[in-house]
Amino acid sequence: MTDDVLISVDGRAGRIALNRPRAIHALNLAMCEAMIAALSAWRHDDAIEAVIIEHSEGRGFCAGGDIRMLAESGAGDGKEARAFFHTEYRLNHLLFTYEKPVVAFMDGITMGGGVGISQPAKYRVATEHTRFAMPETGIGLFPDVGGGWYLPRLEGRVGYYLALTGARLDGAECLALGLATHYLSSDRLAEAKDRIAAHPDRIGGILGELSVTAPPAAVMAHLDRINRLFAGDRYEDILAALEADGSDWAQKERDTLGTKSPQTCKVALRQLREGGAMHDFAAEMAQEYAIGSRVVGMHDFIEGVRALIVDKDNSPKWDPPTPEAVTEDWIDAIFAPLPDDRKWTPL
């Protein structure tokens, strides 16, 4: 077990509290293993009727995974990175298939790995502090932890927009798009958790009673633009549509995409297209593991982490440097199935 995640039982609920506030509760291998152990034990414990996932303190629910470790491992043999992905994705799948109701409190920053442990939950609570994003294209990674399943199932092309641009959503926008099921004021969360622990058979009613009217969701005003300009299945077509549009909004989004890894954007587009057609979440996670096993050791991820997280010069040198230079053969190699002895498997 690890102090980085606090496991407890409160009334009739199991509680999992992420506890790395200085890292905005970013996940590491030990945290994923501890959560799997708790969930596996509670699965067959009749005294536990629901599970609460939260964070202990600080300004975020979960900022993602341990990116520095992944980059350092990827620059070497990649063994530690692959072990993390394998375990994290098992946690994601366990939550997706969990028989008991899970309530995730997405209070504050909810990005990357935080999306992976909140989106499988039956109840997903946003607040005025929620900041949701899948920002992986900016560091040469890709929207994993099930992003290829959840994002293409959002309204229209908004999931593709989020995957490519890394746009941040607030709590009201999460509610409007279905990424959150309820919107509560943060000062009512403690009451919500206490009541759920006492009455896990009434979770929906409790959250409904404590919900407040969310502010207007800004992203909804742009849905028509998003659906039209992000409609292409080719990354080059999306860039061309944004350039041809002429609006300030389109130019801003085009400028944003200009900072992203062309390789990762092409990976994300294909990932969402194929994931949206899948009927099995385990198959999606197996594909994401194959992608991750390769991308984590490639130039763009190591360079992206250097530029945005280590040196912080915000000037990554992508290679291939342009969308046109990222060939279909290049992407095919990233998506190729792994040999049987290296494939991801669920628990």
C-alpha positions as CSV (number, residue, x, y, z in Angstrom):
1,M,0.0,0.0,0.0
2,T,1.0,3.6,-0.3
3,D,0.3,6.9,1.5
4,D,-0.3,8.5,-1.9
5,V,-3.9,7.2,-1.8
6,L,-6.0,6.9,1.3
7,I,-8.3,3.8,1.4
8,S,-11.1,3.8,4.0
9,V,-14.6,2.6,4.7
10,D,-17.2,5.1,5.7
11,G,-20.6,3.7,6.6
12,R,-21.7,1.5,3.7
13,A,-19.3,3.1,1.2
14,G,-15.6,2.5,0.3
15,R,-13.7,5.7,-0.1
16,I,-10.6,6.2,-2.2
17,A,-8.9,9.6,-1.7
18,L,-6.0,10.5,-3.9
19,N,-3.3,12.0,-1.7
20,R,-0.4,13.6,-3.7
21,P,-1.4,17.3,-3.3
22,R,2.0,18.6,-4.4
23,A,1.7,16.7,-7.7
24,I,-2.0,17.6,-8.0
25,H,-2.7,13.9,-7.2
26,A,-1.0,12.6,-10.4
27,L,-1.2,8.8,-10.5
28,N,1.8,6.5,-10.0
29,L,2.0,2.8,-10.2
30,A,1.6,2.2,-6.5
31,M,-1.6,4.3,-6.4
32,C,-3.1,2.3,-9.2
33,E,-2.2,-0.9,-7.5
34,A,-3.7,0.2,-4.2
35,M,-6.9,1.3,-5.9
36,I,-7.2,-2.1,-7.7
37,A,-6.6,-3.9,-4.5
38,A,-9.3,-2.0,-2.7
39,L,-11.9,-2.2,-5.5
40,S,-11.2,-5.9,-5.9
41,A,-11.8,-6.5,-2.2
42,W,-14.9,-4.4,-2.0
43,R,-16.4,-6.1,-5.1
44,H,-17.3,-9.1,-3.0
45,D,-17.9,-7.4,0.3
46,D,-21.6,-7.1,1.0
47,A,-21.0,-4.4,3.6
48,I,-19.8,-2.1,0.8
49,E,-22.6,-0.9,-1.4
50,A,-20.9,2.0,-3.2
51,V,-17.5,3.6,-3.9
52,I,-16.5,7.2,-3.6
53,I,-13.4,8.5,-5.5
54,E,-12.1,11.9,-4.4
55,H,-8.9,13.8,-3.5
56,S,-7.7,14.5,0.0
57,E,-6.8,18.2,-0.4
58,G,-5.5,20.8,-2.8
59,R,-6.6,22.4,-6.0
60,G,-7.2,19.4,-8.2
61,F,-8.9,16.0,-8.4
62,C,-6.1,14.4,-10.5
63,A,-3.8,16.1,-13.0
64,G,-2.9,12.9,-14.9
65,G,-0.1,10.4,-14.6
66,D,3.5,10.6,-13.6
67,I,4.7,12.1,-16.9
68,R,8.3,12.6,-15.9
69,M,8.6,8.9,-15.0
70,L,7.1,7.9,-18.3
71,A,9.4,10.2,-20.3
72,E,12.5,9.0,-18.4
73,S,11.5,5.4,-18.9
74,G,10.6,5.9,-22.6
75,A,14.1,7.4,-23.2
76,G,15.5,4.1,-21.9
77,D,14.0,0.6,-22.2
78,G,10.4,1.7,-21.6
79,K,9.8,-1.1,-19.1
80,E,8.6,1.0,-16.2
81,A,6.3,3.1,-18.5
82,R,4.7,0.0,-20.0
83,A,4.2,-1.5,-16.5
84,F,2.4,1.7,-15.4
85,F,0.2,1.8,-18.5
86,H,-0.7,-1.9,-18.1
87,T,-1.8,-1.4,-14.5
88,E,-3.5,2.0,-15.0
89,Y,-5.5,0.6,-17.9
90,R,-6.5,-2.4,-15.8
91,L,-7.8,0.1,-13.2
92,N,-9.7,2.0,-15.9
93,H,-11.3,-1.2,-17.1
94,L,-12.1,-2.4,-13.6
95,L,-14.0,0.8,-12.9
96,F,-15.8,0.6,-16.2
97,T,-17.0,-2.9,-15.4
98,Y,-17.6,-2.4,-11.7
99,E,-20.8,-3.9,-10.4
100,K,-21.4,-1.4,-7.6
101,P,-22.1,2.3,-8.1
102,V,-19.0,4.5,-8.2
103,V,-19.2,8.3,-7.5
104,A,-16.3,10.4,-8.7
105,F,-16.0,13.9,-7.4
106,M,-14.2,15.9,-10.2
107,D,-13.6,19.0,-8.0
108,G,-10.7,20.9,-9.5
109,I,-8.2,19.9,-12.2
110,T,-9.3,16.6,-13.8
111,M,-7.0,15.8,-16.7
112,G,-5.5,12.7,-18.3
113,G,-5.4,10.0,-15.8
114,G,-8.0,11.8,-13.7
115,V,-10.4,11.5,-16.7
116,G,-9.6,7.8,-16.8
117,I,-10.7,7.2,-13.2
118,S,-13.7,9.5,-13.3
119,Q,-15.4,8.8,-16.6
120,P,-16.1,5.1,-15.9
121,A,-18.1,6.1,-12.8
122,K,-21.9,6.0,-12.8
123,Y,-22.0,9.3,-11.0
124,R,-19.6,12.1,-12.0
125,V,-19.8,15.3,-10.0
126,A,-18.5,18.6,-11.3
127,T,-18.2,21.8,-9.4
128,E,-17.4,25.5,-10.0
129,H,-13.7,24.4,-9.6
130,T,-13.7,21.7,-12.2
131,R,-11.2,22.1,-15.0
132,F,-11.4,19.1,-17.4
133,A,-9.0,18.4,-20.3
134,M,-7.2,15.8,-22.3
135,P,-4.1,17.9,-23.1
136,E,-1.8,15.1,-24.3
137,T,-1.3,16.3,-27.9
138,G,0.8,19.2,-26.4
139,I,3.4,16.8,-25.0
140,G,3.4,14.2,-27.8
141,L,1.4,11.6,-26.0
142,F,-2.3,10.9,-26.9
143,P,-5.7,11.0,-25.1
144,D,-5.4,7.5,-23.5
145,V,-7.1,6.0,-20.4
146,G,-10.2,5.4,-22.5
147,G,-10.2,8.7,-24.3
148,G,-10.7,6.7,-27.5
149,W,-13.9,5.4,-26.1
150,Y,-15.4,8.4,-24.3
151,L,-14.5,11.3,-26.6
152,P,-16.0,10.0,-29.9
153,R,-19.3,9.3,-28.0
154,L,-19.8,13.0,-27.1
155,E,-22.1,15.2,-29.1
156,G,-21.1,15.8,-32.7
157,R,-17.4,16.4,-33.2
158,V,-16.7,18.0,-29.8
159,G,-14.7,14.9,-28.6
160,Y,-12.4,15.3,-31.6
161,Y,-12.0,19.0,-30.9
162,L,-11.1,18.3,-27.2
163,A,-8.6,15.5,-28.2
164,L,-6.8,17.7,-30.8
165,T,-6.7,21.0,-29.1
166,G,-6.6,20.0,-25.4
167,A,-9.2,22.6,-24.7
168,R,-10.2,23.0,-21.0
169,L,-13.8,22.7,-19.9
170,D,-15.3,24.1,-16.7
171,G,-17.8,22.2,-14.6
172,A,-20.9,23.7,-16.4
173,E,-19.5,22.6,-19.7
174,C,-18.8,19.1,-18.4
175,L,-22.4,18.8,-17.3
176,A,-23.8,20.1,-20.6
177,L,-21.7,17.6,-22.6
178,G,-22.5,14.6,-20.3
179,L,-19.0,14.3,-19.0
180,A,-20.5,15.1,-15.6
181,T,-23.9,13.8,-14.4
182,H,-24.4,16.4,-11.6
183,Y,-23.2,19.9,-10.8
184,L,-22.8,20.8,-7.1
185,S,-21.3,23.7,-5.3
186,S,-18.0,22.7,-3.7
187,D,-19.2,23.6,-0.3
188,R,-21.8,20.9,-0.4
189,L,-19.5,18.0,-1.3
190,A,-18.8,17.0,2.3
191,E,-22.5,16.7,2.9
192,A,-23.0,14.7,-0.3
193,K,-20.3,12.2,0.6
194,D,-21.6,11.8,4.2
195,R,-25.1,11.2,3.0
196,I,-24.0,8.8,0.3
197,A,-22.0,6.8,2.8
198,A,-25.1,6.5,5.0
199,H,-27.5,5.8,2.2
200,P,-25.7,4.3,-0.9
201,D,-29.1,3.2,-2.2
202,R,-30.1,6.8,-2.7
203,I,-27.1,8.3,-4.5
204,G,-29.1,9.7,-7.4
205,G,-31.6,11.3,-5.2
206,I,-29.0,12.8,-2.9
207,L,-27.0,14.3,-5.7
208,G,-30.2,15.6,-7.3
209,E,-31.2,17.3,-4.1
210,L,-27.9,18.9,-3.6
211,S,-27.4,20.0,-7.3
212,V,-27.5,23.6,-8.2
213,T,-28.2,25.3,-11.5
214,A,-25.0,25.4,-13.5
215,P,-23.9,28.6,-15.3
216,P,-24.2,28.8,-19.1
217,A,-21.9,26.3,-20.8
218,A,-19.7,28.4,-23.1
219,V,-18.7,25.5,-25.4
220,M,-22.3,25.0,-26.4
221,A,-22.2,28.3,-28.3
222,H,-19.4,26.9,-30.5
223,L,-20.9,23.5,-31.3
224,D,-22.0,24.3,-34.8
225,R,-18.5,25.6,-35.6
226,I,-16.9,22.6,-34.0
227,N,-19.1,20.2,-35.9
228,R,-18.3,21.9,-39.2
229,L,-14.6,22.7,-38.8
230,F,-13.6,19.5,-37.1
231,A,-15.6,17.2,-39.3
232,G,-12.7,15.9,-41.4
233,D,-11.1,12.5,-40.8
234,R,-7.8,13.8,-42.1
235,Y,-5.9,16.1,-39.9
236,E,-4.8,18.2,-42.9
237,D,-8.5,18.7,-43.8
238,I,-9.3,20.0,-40.3
239,L,-6.4,22.5,-40.5
240,A,-7.5,23.6,-44.0
241,A,-11.1,24.1,-42.8
242,L,-9.9,26.3,-39.9
243,E,-7.7,28.4,-42.1
244,A,-10.4,28.9,-44.7
245,D,-13.1,29.9,-42.1
246,G,-11.6,33.3,-41.4
247,S,-13.3,33.8,-38.0
248,D,-11.3,34.8,-34.9
249,W,-12.4,31.6,-33.2
250,A,-11.1,29.4,-36.0
251,Q,-7.8,31.3,-36.2
252,K,-7.3,30.9,-32.5
253,E,-8.0,27.1,-32.7
254,R,-5.7,26.9,-35.8
255,D,-2.9,28.6,-33.8
256,T,-3.5,26.2,-30.9
257,L,-3.1,23.2,-33.2
258,G,0.1,24.7,-34.6
259,T,1.7,24.1,-31.2
260,K,0.7,20.4,-31.0
261,S,2.6,17.3,-32.1
262,P,1.4,16.5,-35.7
263,Q,2.1,12.8,-35.0
264,T,0.0,12.8,-31.9
265,C,-2.9,14.7,-33.6
266,K,-3.0,12.1,-36.3
267,V,-2.8,9.3,-33.7
268,A,-5.7,10.9,-31.8
269,L,-7.9,11.3,-34.9
270,R,-7.5,7.6,-35.8
271,Q,-7.8,6.5,-32.2
272,L,-11.2,8.2,-31.8
273,R,-12.5,7.1,-35.2
274,E,-11.7,3.5,-34.5
275,G,-12.7,3.7,-30.8
276,G,-16.0,5.1,-31.7
277,A,-16.8,2.0,-33.7
278,M,-15.7,-0.5,-31.0
279,H,-18.2,-2.4,-28.9
280,D,-15.9,-3.6,-26.2
281,F,-14.1,-1.3,-23.8
282,A,-11.4,-3.9,-23.2
283,A,-10.6,-3.9,-26.9
284,E,-10.1,-0.1,-26.8
285,M,-7.8,-0.4,-23.8
286,A,-5.8,-3.1,-25.6
287,Q,-5.4,-0.8,-28.6
288,E,-4.4,2.1,-26.4
289,Y,-1.8,0.0,-24.7
290,A,-0.3,-0.9,-28.1
291,I,-0.2,2.8,-29.0
292,G,1.2,3.8,-25.7
293,S,3.9,1.1,-25.6
294,R,5.3,2.7,-28.8
295,V,4.6,6.4,-28.4
296,V,6.2,6.6,-25.0
297,G,9.6,5.8,-26.5
298,M,9.3,8.1,-29.5
299,H,10.9,11.5,-30.1
300,D,7.8,13.6,-29.8
301,F,6.8,12.4,-26.3
302,I,10.3,12.8,-24.9
303,E,10.7,16.2,-26.6
304,G,7.3,17.4,-25.5
305,V,7.9,16.6,-21.9
306,R,11.3,18.3,-22.1
307,A,9.8,21.5,-23.6
308,L,6.7,21.8,-21.5
309,I,7.5,20.1,-18.2
310,V,11.3,19.9,-17.7
311,D,12.9,22.9,-19.3
312,K,9.6,24.8,-19.7
313,D,10.7,26.6,-22.8
314,N,7.4,25.8,-24.5
315,S,9.3,25.3,-27.8
316,P,9.1,21.6,-28.7
317,K,10.8,20.5,-32.0
318,W,8.4,17.9,-33.4
319,D,9.7,15.2,-35.6
320,P,8.1,14.6,-38.1
321,P,7.7,18.4,-38.1
322,T,4.6,18.8,-40.2
323,P,1.3,16.9,-40.7
324,E,2.2,16.0,-44.3
325,A,5.4,14.4,-43.1
326,V,3.5,12.0,-40.8
327,T,2.6,9.2,-43.3
328,E,-0.1,6.6,-43.1
329,D,2.6,4.0,-42.8
330,W,4.1,5.8,-39.8
331,I,0.6,5.8,-38.1
332,D,0.0,2.2,-39.1
333,A,3.2,1.1,-37.3
334,I,2.0,2.8,-34.1
335,F,-1.4,1.1,-34.2
336,A,-0.1,-2.4,-35.1
337,P,-1.2,-5.1,-32.7
338,L,1.3,-6.2,-30.2
339,P,2.6,-9.8,-30.2
340,D,0.5,-12.1,-28.0
341,D,3.0,-12.2,-25.2
342,R,3.1,-8.4,-24.9
343,K,-0.6,-7.6,-25.3
344,W,-2.6,-5.8,-22.6
345,T,-5.2,-8.0,-20.8
346,P,-7.9,-7.0,-18.2
347,L,-7.9,-8.4,-14.7
